[in-house]
Amino acid sequence: MKPMSELKVSGSLAAMFFSTSITSILIGILFYIRQQSPWLAVYSAAGTWSGIWLYSYITWIILWLLGYVALRGRKEVGSLRTWVIVFAIAVIIGTLIVAANLEWASLFE
């Protein structure tokens, strides 16, 4: 089995990693500003299809489509290892933004 650094990522897969990474950070930002922004609650009766998740789904779809169109013809856009690192960093950033809003540190004092 090849190591992750040798596995090449195609353009369409890179578009998926890119859109997912940006959307992970966006979820953290929207979660952080949710109390000051009444426009986030579009229709609360819709459950997860309203508010933060609605904007996240729409953003992911738009970014993936743009990335797919821009990168679809490319055979290699970096290695799998690089894209997994980018995704992991984006998830950590999004999580830290959410944690800053929840003030989890005060729970352990």
Buried (B, 14 or more C-beta within 10 A) or exposed (E): EEEEEEEBBBBBBBBBBBBBBBBBBBBBBBBBEBEEEEEBEEEEEEEEEBBBBBBBEEBBEEBBEEBBEEBEEBEEBBBBBBBBEBBEEBBEBBBEBBBEBEEEEEEEE
